[in-house]
Amino acid sequence: MSHPEHADHPHWTADVDHEKWVEISSDGTVHISSKAMNIIWGNDSRFWHWVDLPETESCFKVGAELVQVSWIEVAGALDLAKLRRSQPTWYEIIFLIKFKADSFGWDQVPITFEVGTSGTAKQKKSILLEKYREKFNKWHELSGGCVEVKPDMAGYLEFGMLEVETRWWKGGMLFEGVKIRPLIK
């Protein structure tokens, strides 16, 4: 289901109801549902579906299923005020992904993961996902990168996953959301 105000819009706009779609655990890990992220073509059932997930697999019990796209772009942001920190802290952004047995298109083009804070250049890393696709029906925690957040910083932690350079079709992936995990140094 999409937002009523975007019923005719093909792109999913993040549901920013943080009480419902963002969970912070006692160890400081922030879990953000796919529902709280912007997904290009995510409001068009030819390309993405919202699916129920078992409670044992997802604290939000919902995920985005990629049917097929040639242009994948998923982006999210978290207000830095939500991160508990009294000293500079490094955070790792983890994308939670599972492939279906009939997934396709992940062997030719790497997916780019981006991480950064408001007003800074984003770190980028590209990963070919074929080795994860071969282990289908298993949740994979893919590191999108790390970023240092200082106590006096304001703005947002911004992150994304994309492949917009080719017209290579990809499909058969479930996207549960992201974890933002503090790193112990």
N, C-alpha and C positions, 0 to 999 in steps of 0.2 A: 504494500500500500504506500502511496506517496502522499505528499502534502497536498491538500485540496487546492491550494493556490498555484500548484505546479502540475495539475492534472494533465494539461496538454503539452507540457514541456518534456523533451526526451531525456534530460539529464536529472539525476537524483541530486537534490540539494540537501546537505547535511541537516539532520534533525538535531538541533542543538539543545535538546532537553537533557542536560547533563545528569540530572537525577536518575534518568532512565537508561542512558546509553554510555555513561562513563562511571567506572567503578575504581576506587582507590583502595588497595589492600594495606594491611598493617605494615608491610615492609617497604611501602612507598611506591610499589609498582602501580602504574595507571593502566587500566584496560579500557580501550575505546572500541565500541561496536562499529561494524561496517555501516550501520544506520546513521552514525554521527560523522560520516565522511562524505565528501562530494565524489560522485561517480559519473563520469561521462557516459552517456547512453544508459545509465542505471535506472531510468524510469521508463524504459522501452522493453517490453517483455520479449522482443525478438533477440535481445542482446543479454539482458540480465534478468534474473528472477530472485525474489526474496524467498528463502526457504527456512523452515523450522529446523533447529538443531537440538539434539538431546541436551538436557541440562548437564550431563556428564562431560559434554564437549564444549559448552559455551555458557558463560554466566548470563548472557543476554538471550539465549535460546533462539537466535536468528542469525542468518548469514546471507551474503550475496552470492548467488551462483552465476558465474559467467557462462552463458550459453555459447556465444560466439561474438567476437569483435575483431576488427583489424586495427583499431585504435584503442588502446587501454590507457586510462588515466583515472587514478584514484588519489584523492588528496585530503589531508586532514590537518587540523590545528588544535592546539591545546593552550589555553591561557597559562602563561608561566606562573601565575599566582597559585595555580592548583598544585604545583610541585613543592613539596615540603623540603626546604633546604636552609641551613644556617651557614653553610660554607659552599664554595664552588663544588659542584657535583657533576659527574659525567653520567649521561643517560644513553642507553641503547634503545633504539626503536626496532621492535620485532614485528614483522608482518606474519599473521597466522593464516596459512594457506593449506588447502587439501586438494588433491587432484582426483577426479573420477577415473574409472577404468577406461572410458572412451574419450579422455582428454586428447587434445591435438594442438599442434602448432607451436609447441614450446621448445622444439629442438633447433630452430633456425635463427631466432632473434633473441638477444638478451633483453631482460627487463631492467630498467633503470630505477633505482631507489634514490630518493632525495631526502635530505635532512638538514634543517637549519633553524635559526631563530629569526624573528622579524627584523628586516633591514640588513641581514647579512647574506653573503653568498651561500648557497646551499652546497653541501657536500654531495657528491654523486658517486654511485657505484653501480655497475651493471653485472647481472648474473644470468647465465643461461640456466633455465629451470628444468631442463630435461631430466637430470639425475633425480630431481624431486618428483617429477611426474611419473617416473618408473616405479616409485614407491607410493602407489595410489591408495586412496582410502585411509591415509595416515596424515595427521596434522603435522605440518612442518613449521618451525619457527625460523623465519628468514630474517637475518639482521639487515636492516635498512641503513645502518650506520650509527655513529655515536656523536653526541654534541655535549659541550660543557655549558652548564647553566650556573651563573653566579647569583648570589642572593639579591643583589641590587638590580638585576635585569628585569625589565618589563616587556610586555608584548606577548608573542606567541611562539611556541615550538611548532614548526611546520614540517610536514613529512608527506611523502607521496611515492607512488609506484606507477611507472608509465612505460609505454612503448608507442611512440608516435612517429617514428621515422620510416616505417615500412607499411605495406598493405598486407602483411602476412596475417592470415586469420588464426586466431587462438580461441580455445574454448575448453569447457569441462573442468573449470576450477571453482572451488568454494573459497570465499574470503570471509573469515569470521571477524576480523578487525586487527587492531594493533595492541601491543603492550609497550609501555614506556617504562623501562626498568633501570633503577639507579645501579651504577657499577660500583662495586667495593674496590677501592684502590689500596 
